[in-house]
Amino acid sequence: MSHPGRIIFFGGVGAEDETATSGGKILHLGDFMGQCLYAWDKIKRILEKQGATLADVDKATTYLTDIRNLQDSIKCRAQVFGTTPQPAGTLVNVSQLAWPGMLYEVDIIAVTAH
């Protein structure tokens, strides 16, 4: 094969402020949907820089700190993916994420055709 494609891994994407000068600044504190949408927006922008789209995402592992946000997590993904088929996924409820105030985090695996 001359162009076998690429596998792209993202780990621990959440609502960390990309413009902060030091780590741990979380945007949308206390706003689950805001954090979820921001994380997926970040993923979308980084994928685009790699010549990929959300349609290339094959697997998403989602981490929630409160299972009561499950329905909002489902709504968030539906909003993000729209008519694009959603990837396979695993959802894990955890007691805490990397930074105080994080409510949502996602790992993804994307595969491009070239």
Number of C-alpha atoms within 10 A of each C-alpha: 4 5 7 9 11 13 14 16 12 14 12 17 18 27 28 23 16 13 8 10 8 8 11 16 18 19 18 19 14 12 13 22 18 16 24 27 20 20 21 21 15 16 20 17 14 14 18 12 9 12 11 20 18 19 15 20 23 18 17 19 17 19 24 23 19 15 14 10 16 14 9 14 21 11 13 19 16 14 11 17 14 10 9 12 13 18 19 12 12 12 14 14 15 13 10 15 16 12 14 11 21 26 28 29 23 21 18 20 17 20 17 17 10 11
